[in-house]
């Protein structure tokens, strides 16, 4: 073990240390000996690793998701305060693409050619990432822990060898939700609201595999992603007119909030089941508040909504990862007050920061792009995280978490296991069966830093 060098982030002011974290790190993270770094690896010097990220910081799809970069940066700044990774500080450069593919292309070019990033990490969006994924892979740039559950990015590593997910796929999640619907809501008229892109289509595909199907323009309503800012009045009226009792939502958080707002105006109160990336409580309530609905009322509208998760709920105050990440967020997140408010977006950003740090540690001192890709592909079991399911990375798939549990929001806007017992279910993105997952999550270390030894 080598001594740890305490370093402050170049991009953030030094902050007070976290009381619960030991001053002495268990070695692997920061080393005093600087490795020799070949000039051929962009974004890596003896003192710094530069990472890039794309996300909607503005625009209709931005609420909630625009918090992920600050959360991830906060975790990296915490790591930097403890000496960085092998003495190198981690710098995250985030670019706003407003969830518009044209901006995704131009901002990717800037990250690659101007900022000279070593890797992309945690980029958000399905249709936006489609516009750049081929070029990123062609250049051999690691495209790590993408925040999209679109299965097409991950199930054929020969097509996209550098891309790895950070969510379970929408197909896996929808298959598990479909199993729940078949077993518990089979007597109800079940419909769907989904955005007409690969996110929405993946949701429909997974539900169909589970035996839950829909009829277009009757119990299936659609919209173009980004069009939800003005409300989804026509879509919710369509579902109401067709007597849909259960609405599955395969869309972003801003779209789910728009749907509930539109339904509320016409006195339509179906049972909602929402794909996890669209169900964040804080985002839901914040959006409705901007439309004049008080927080107490929006909590009542959310109560009873069913969703799924691969991770603990951010409201699980006793979960060891939630406790550690909340403390780091309080100490190191320098985003705006609303942006650093603890919720599932912040939890996911922290978790990607934690996993990325583990990957950098595991790839070793002589960091290269092929080296970190090989390490991630061959060592998923060493990349522990807050998730309640293991990572599924292998040479055959770059899908991330392989399981989800199903819960229901209570009156305080916390997602809790239905009937009080949490069971995690697992399946694949093809035609495999849904079965119960038996997995024990590795504990987080006292210093809240990953261990990959």
N, C-alpha and C positions, 0 to 999 in steps of 0.2 A: 504494500500500500504506500502511496506517496502522499506527501503533505498536500493539503488543500490551500489554494490561493484564493483569498476573498477578493472578488472583483465586482465592480459596479457596472451595470449595463451602460453602454455609451448613449443609448437612446432614452434612458430613464434616470431620474435622480436616485441616489442611494436611499434605501429605505431601512427602517429598523428591522431587525431580524425577527424571525418567528420564534416565539418562546418555546414552543414544543419541539423544535427541531434542534437536534444536537449540533453543536459547533463543529465537532469532529465528524466528518463524513466517512462513511465506510468506503473508502478508497476509490473505487473504480471510476468515479465520475471525473475528478479533476486531478491532473498529474502535473507536477512541476516540470518534468522533462518535455520540452517541445519537440514534437516529431518533425522530421524533415518532410516538407510537402512539395510534391512536384508541381511545377508551374502549370501543368496541363489540366489540373482540376479546377474549373471555375468556381468561384465562391468560397474557396477554402484557402486560408493562409495559416501561418503559425499561431495567429491570435484570434481568428474569427471564422465563423461559418455563417454564410448568408443564405437565408431561405426566402422563397417567394410564395405569395398566396393571392388568390383572386376571390372576391366575394362581392355581393351587392351591399355596399355601404349606403346607397341611396336608391330611391325608386320603390315601386309597389311591393316588390318581394323582399325588401331590406329589413323590415321590422323583425327583431329577434336575431336573425342571422348576422346583422351588423355588429353583434357583440362578440362573435367567435374569435375574431383576430385579436382584440384586446385581451381576452381571456388567455389565449394561447401565448401571446407576448408576455403576459404577466407570469406564466409558468416559466418561460425561458429566462425572464429577468430574475426570477428566483434562483434558477439554476446558475445563471451568471454570477449572482451574489455569493454563490458557494464555490466559485472557481471555474465555472463553465465545464465543457467536456474536453478532457485532455488539455486543459489550459486555454481552450478556445471559447470565447463568448459566442452565443447564438444571437444573430440579428434577424428579425423577421420583417420583411418588406411586403406590405399588403397594398393591393391595388383595387380600386372600386370599378367593377364592370357594370354596375346597375342592373345586373341580370339581363344584359343585352349582348348577344353574341359578337357583334361588331366591336364592342369595347373589350370583350374578353380576348379577342385576337390582338388588338393593339396593346393592351396592358400586358399580355403574355410576352409580346415582342420586347416591351420595355424591360420587363423583369429579366428576360434572358440576355438581351443584348446590351442594355444599359447598366442594370444593377448586377449583372453577372451572377445570378443566383446559382448555388450548388444544386438545389432541388426545389420543387414545388411541394407545398405541404398544406393539407386541409382545405383546398379550394372547394368552393360551394357552388352547387348548381349542376343539373343534369344537362339541359339543352345548351347552356353556356360552355360547359366543359367539353361537349362534343365538338365544338368549333376549334379546339386547340389540342385535343388529346393525341391525334395522329402526329402532329409536328413535334410535340413534347417527346413522344416515344421515338420518333425518327432521329431526334438529336441525342437520344440516350439519357435524357434528363430524368432522374427519379421523380415520379409523380405520386407522392405518398399520401396515404390516408385521406383520400378524396371524400368530401362530405356529400356524397350522392349514393343512394342505394340502387342505382340502375345496374342491373346484372350484366348488361352488355359490356360494361367497362372491365369486368373482372373474370368472367368465366372462361375466357380464352387467352391465357397469358402469351401465347404465340403472337396474337394480334396486338396486344398492348403489354409488352413485357415489363415496362417500368411503372405501370399503374397499379396501385393497391388501394382498396377501400378502407373506410373507417366506420362503416355501418354494416349491419346485415343488409342483404339485398331486399328490395321492395317485394320481389317474388317470394322470398322466404317469409317475410313478415306477413304478406297477404295470405299465403297458404296457412299459416298458423292462425290468423284471424278467421280465415274461412272455416277451419276446423271448429273454432269456437262458435261461429254462426250456425253451422250445421248441427251442432250438439245442443245449442241453447236457444236459438232464435228461428228454428226451422218453420214455425207456424206464422211468422211475421212476413209482411211484404217488405223485402229487403231491396233497397235501391243503392245507387252510387252517384257521387259527384266527383269528377276527376278532371285534371288538366290534360289537354290533348298533346302530351309529349311522352317521352319514354318513361318518365316517372309515373304518369297516370296509366300508361299502357302496361307497365310492369305490374302495377297494382291489380288491374283487371285480369292479367294473365295468371297471377298467383291465386286469386279468388276462383277463377275458372277451374284451375287445377284441383282446387279443393271442392269443386262442385257447386260453386255459387256463381250464377250467371245473370245477365241483365239484358233488357231490351232497349235499344236506342230510342231516344225521344219519348220514352215512357218512364221506366224506372232507372234509366241511365241519363244523367245530365252532364254536359261537358262545358268547358270554357278554355280559352287560350291563356296560357300562363302570362301573367302581367296585366290581364284585363280585369282583375278583381277589384281594382282600386275604386271603381264606381259602384261596387256592390254586385251581388249575384241574384238579383231579384227574379229574373226570368227563369233561371235554373231552379230556384227553390219553389217558385210557383208551379213549375212543371212537376216536380216531385210531389208537392202537396196535392195537385189535381189528380195525380195517379195513385193517391192513397198510400204512398210509401211510408212505412212505419219506422224503418231502420235505414239511416243514410250512412253508407261507408264513404269516407272522404279521402281521396288519394290526391293530395294537393299540399301546398305550402301553408305555413301558419297564418299568413295574411289572408289567404283564400278561405281557410276555415273560419276565421273571424268574420270575414265578409259574408260568408254563407249563413252563419248564425244570426248576424245582424239583419240580413235580408229576411230570413225566416221569421225572426221575432216580429218584424213589422207586420206580417200577415197572420200572426197568431199560430204559426206552424211550429210544433215542438216534437220532432221525431227523436228517436234514440240515435245518437251519433256514435260512430266507430271511426276513429281517425288514425291513419298511418302516422307513426311516431314523430316524424320530422315536422308534421303540421299541428302538433297538439300541445306545444309549450304553453303553459298556463300564463306566464308573465306576458308573453307576446300577445296571446289572445286577449287578455284583459286590457293591456295597454292600447291595442288597436281599437277596441270597443270604447275605451274611455275617450279617445279622440273623436268618436262619433256621438259623444254625449251620454254614454251608458256608464253609470257609476261602477266602481270596482265591486261593491257589494252585489249589484245586480248582475254583473258579468260573471262573478263567482257562482251565482245561482244558475246562470245559463250553462256554465261549464259542468256543474255538478251532475254526475251520472254519465258523463261522456266516457266511453271506453276507448282505450288506446293500448299500445304495446311498447315495450322498451327492452333494450339489451343491457341497460345499466340500472343502477338504483335510481329511484326518483330523487330529484334535487331536494325534495321536502323531507327526505329520510335523514333527520338530523343526527341520528346515532350511527349512521354508516361511516366507517373509518375513512373511506376515500372522500365522501362528502365533507366530513369535518376538516380533513387536511386541505382539500382544494378550496373550501370556503375561506380558510384562514389565509392561504396564499393569495387568493383573490382580494381579500380585504387589504392585505399589506402591499401588494405589487401592481394591482390593476389601476392604471392611470387614465382609463377611459372616462367619459362623462358619467355623472352620477347614475343616470338611468341605464347607461351601458354596462356598468359593473354590478348592477343589481343581480343578485344570485338567482339563477334559473337554469333550465336544462341547456340552453345555448352556452352559458358560461361553463357548465359542467363538461359539455362535449369539447369545448375549446381547451379547457384544462387537460382533459383526458388525451387529446391529440398531442398537446405539448409534452405530456408525460411519456406517451408511446414514442414520439419522435426522439425524445432524449434517450430513451432506451435503445432505439435503433442506432443512433449515433455512437453510443457507448459500445454497443455490440460490434459495430463495423470496425472499431479499432482506431488506433492512432493514425495509421496511414490511410486516411479517409479518401475513398474514390467513389465515383458513381456506380460502377459495376459492383464494387465491394458491398455497398450498403443494400443494393437490390438483392444480391446473393444472400446476405445475412438475413434479411427479412423473410425471404422465401424459404430459407432452410431452418429458421429458428422461431417460429410463431409462439411456441410454448414459453420462450424466454421473454416475450414482449407482454408481460402482464399489464393489467390496467384496471380501471374501475368496473369494467363490464362483468356481468354475471354469466357470460358465455365465453368460451375460448375463441381466439382468432383462427380462421380456417386456411391461412396462407399455405400454399404448397406450389410445386412445379405445375400442378394441374389447374389451380384456381388461385386468384388473388382476392377472393371474397373475404370480408373481415369477420364480424361476429356471427356465429352460427346458431344463435338462439335468442328467443324473446319470451318475456312473460307478459301476461295480459292483466291490465288493471282498470280501475274505474276512479274518476276524480270525485273526491268527497267535497263537502261544503266549504272547506278551506282551500280548495284548488290544489290539493295534493293527490297525485296518482297513487292508489293503493291496490294491492292484489285483491282481485275479486274473491269474496268469501273469506278474506283474511289469510289465505294460504298461497304463498308464491310458488308456482311451478314454472320452470323454464322449459320451453318446447324447442325442438330443433328439427330442421329438415334441410333440403338442398334447393337449388334454384331450378331443378328439373322436375321430375315426376316422383321423386322419393316420398316415402311416408313421413308424416309428422309424428315424432315420438318425444317422450319426456327426456330431458337432458339431465344427466347427473354430473355436476361439475362443482368443484370447490375453488373459489377464487383465491389466488395467493394474497396474503396480507400485504398492506402497504407498510413500508419501513418507517421507523420513527422519524427519520429526516424527510419523509415524503419524496424521496428520490428513487428512481427505479434501480433494480439490481439485476444484472444480466449474467453474472458469473456462472 
